[in-house]
Structure formats: structure tokens, C-alpha cells
């Protein structure tokens, strides 16, 4: 998922085992006040699209 989002211009870091329990990987988004509402909405839409393709 992190790779697919990166290809779309979204830099998100995966959190993988052993940092989290096996099969419990997570995505770490770094959001700041420098991000616009449009960027956040586009990221949420891209994430939804990528999840729909799983």
C-alpha cells in the first residue's frame, strides 16, 4: 500500500513487524499545518481507491 501511494505522489511510511504484531502492519501519515485541505482530501481518496483494489 505504501508503494502504491508513493507512486501516486503520497509519501507514507509502513510500520511492519517487529514494530507491530505480525499481520498488523500500519501506515504512518505525517500531516502538518503545511498540508492543504485539498491535499488531505486527495490522499484520503487515493487511499480509498487503493484499498478498493485489494
N, C-alpha and C positions, 0 to 999 in steps of 0.2 A: 504494500500500500504506500509506504514512504517513497519507494522508487517511482511508482505511477504518479504520485502527486508532484514529485520533483520534476518529472518530465513535463508537467503542466506549469512549472514555474513556482511551485509551492515548496518551500524548504521546511520539512517536518522531520523530526528525528524519531526513529523507532526505539522503544525500550524493550529489550529482549532478555530472555533467560541468560544469566542467573540473577539479573537485577530485579526481575519479577518472576513469579512462579511459571514453570513450563506451561506452554499453551495459553499464556495470559499476556501476550505481547500488547503493548500500548503505543500510541502515538503521542509525542510531546510537541505541542504547538507553543511557540513563543510569540505571544501577542503583546504589542506595546501601543502606547498612545500615538505612535507614528503611523500605525496602520489605519487606513481609511475604512469607513463603513462598507464601501464598495469592495475593497479587498477581502474583508472578512466574509461578506455575503458570497463572493465568488469562490472563496475557499470552502465554505460550507456546501455550496452547490457542487463543486468538484469532488469533494469527499463523498457526497451522496451518490453522485454518478459512479464513482469508482466502487463504492460498496455495492451498488446495484449490479455490477458486473462480476461480483464474486460468485 
